[in-house]
Amino acid sequence: MKSDTAKIFQTGVYAITPDTNDLSLLVRQVEGAIKGGVRLFQYRDKVSSPDQKISAAKRLKQVIHASGGLLIINDDPYLAEMVDAAGVHIGRHDQAFERARKILGPEKIIGVSCYDNISLALSMQSEGADYVAFGAFFPSSTKSSATPAALDVLRQLSASGITIPVVAIGGITLNNAQELLNCGLCTLAIINSLFGVDDVESRARTWVNFYDQFKSGLD
């Protein structure tokens, strides 16, 4: 599983699911994103019941992994283990990484939110994190209380010693993504700018093409 991590993150688009307890709608949206070329997903749900989350995670894992993609579970290593997801994304809570690794074992992906803290990212990398996330770089309606991060954080990463994949998060849209990538190549985590439109497949294709075109300009 972990051998696929770098390759999947190089696709550049990390789709984070919106809050909803409408599983049928969510599955249709994710299927649309897959058809549009997205392969990396995070199941994040702050509104559903525990039983609903289990059902949703099982179904999403089935759909996403059948396409050759990866499903990461937000903030719940037990759910990730239960549904055999690719891994979990955690915050910076004390001992959260150690606990997640103990639950999931060495072969699962663990990503860590580092906000604007490069020192924390280096520490997590040394502990064995598989990717680190920075942000919020822009105001986010999904998490209005998110710690703000300056674009300069991305500029500093190339000389920081971070070698694992870097994810940027927080209010990212097609209008501001170029600004992020100009500061340093990273994977873009998106929610509303993907799932907040009627035609998710078309928007996903636009995102994937945008990222591919940016990378081709670096060659």
N, C-alpha and C positions, 0 to 999 in steps of 0.2 A: 504493500500500500504506500509506504513512505517513499519508495522509489519514484512514484508518480508525482510527488509533491511539487518539485521545482518545475516540471513540465506543465502541470496544470496552472500554476501561478503565472507562468510566462504568457498564458493566454490573455492576461491583463484585466479581466473583468470578474469581480467577485460579487455575486448577487446575494443580497441579504433579504430574506422574505419579510413582507409587511405583517403587522399585527392583524390577524383575522381568525375567527373560529369557523369560517366557511371553508371546509377542506376541499370541497369540489372546485370552488373558485381558485383556491391556492394551487391545486394540482394543475388546473388548466393554465394558470399563469406560468408556473414553472415549466410545463411542457412547451409553452410558447417560447420561453427564454432558451430552452434547450434547442428548439428548432432554429432559433436565431443565432446559435453558436456558443452560448454560454455553457461552461462545463464545471464551474466552481460555485457552490451554493452554501449559504449558512442559514439554518433554520433558527430564526429568532422570533419568539412569540411571548408577549407579556400579557396576553388577555385570555388565553384558553385555559381550561382546567387541566390537571395532570393527565387524566385519561385521554382528553382530546389531543394533548401534545404527543402522547405515545402513539396514538393512531396516525396523527399527521406525520410524525417522524418516520414511522414504518413505511407509510405510503410514499413519502418523498424520497426516502432512501432507495426504495424499489425503482422508482421512476428515474432518478438521477443516476444511480449506479448502472442501470441498464443501458444508459446512453454513453457510458465511459466516463462520466463525471464523478465528482466527489461531493459528499454532503458533510458539512461540519455543523455540529450542534452548538448553539450559543449557551454558555454558562452552566451546562448540566452534564458533567462527565458520566453520571449514572444513566441518563437517557441515551447518551452516545454509545455507551457499552451495551445497553439493552437492545438497541436496534442495529448494532454493528455498523454504526456510521464510520466515516473515515477519520473522524476526530472531533475535537471540541475547541471552542474559542472561549478564553477566560479573561477576567479582569486581573488587576494587580493585587487582589486580596492576599493577605498573609497566608502562605503555605498552599495557595490555590494550585500552583503548578505541581508541587510535590504530590498533592492529593490526586489531581487529575492523572498524573503519570502512573501512580499506584493503581488506580482504578482501571485505566485503559491499557497499560502495558507499553512496551517500548516501540511497537510498530504503528501506533496510531498517531495522527497529527495533533499537535497542540499549538494553538496560536495564542498570543498574549497581547492585550491592549497595553500600550506603553504611553499613550496620550501625547506628551511632548518631551518625554524623558529618554534621551539616548542612553544614559547610564543604565537605566532599568532595562532597556532593550539588550544591551551588552551582557548584563547579568543573566537575563532570561536565555539568551543565546548560549551562554556558557553552561547553563543548567540543562540545555537540550531542547529548548523551544524550536519548533519547526518554522514558524514565521512570527513576525511582530507587526503590530498595527499602530499607526500614529494618527492623531486627529482628536477633535474635530477641526478640520481646516477651514470649513465654512459653516455658517449657522445651519442647524439641522432641526427640522420639525419633528423628526422621529425621537430625538433626544435633546431637548432644548437646554438641559443642564450639563451637557457634555463639556469636558475640559477643552478650551480652545487651544489650538496649536498653530504656531507661525510657520509660514512656508519655508523659512530658513532652516527649520528642522530637516527637511528633505535635502536641502543643499549640503548640510553638514554630514549626511550619512555616508557619502562616498569615501570620506576620510576617517570614518568612525571605527571601522573594523567589523561592521555588520555585514555578514555574508549570506545570511538566510533571507528568504523573501520578505519584502517590506510591503505592507498594505496601507493605503491612505483611505481615510474614512471621514465622513461628516459633510453633508450638504453638497456632495459632488454632482455636478450636472454636465451636460455637453457644452455648456457655456463657460465653465471654469476648469474643466479637466485638463485642458492644454496648459494652463498656468501651473498646475501641479506637476505634470510630466516634464515641463521645462526645468523644474527644480531638481528632478531626479527620477529616473525610471522606477515605477512602482506599480503594484496591482491596485486597481481602483474598486473600492467597495461601494456599491450603489444600492439604494432601496427605491425611493420615490421616483427617481429619474428612469427607472426601469419598470417597476410594477405599478406606478401611478398613472399609467396611460392605458388606453383601451386596447391597442395593438401591441402587446408585449413582444411578440415575435419580431415585428418590424423594428421596434426600438432596440431589442437585443442585438439584432443584426447591425444596426447603426453603431452601437457601442463597440461591438467586436471589430467592425471595419475601421472605426476611428482609431482604436488602439493599434491595429495592424498597420495602418498607414503611418502612424507616428513612429512605430518601431522600424518600418522600412526606410524612413527618412534618416535613421541613425546609421544604417549600413553603409 
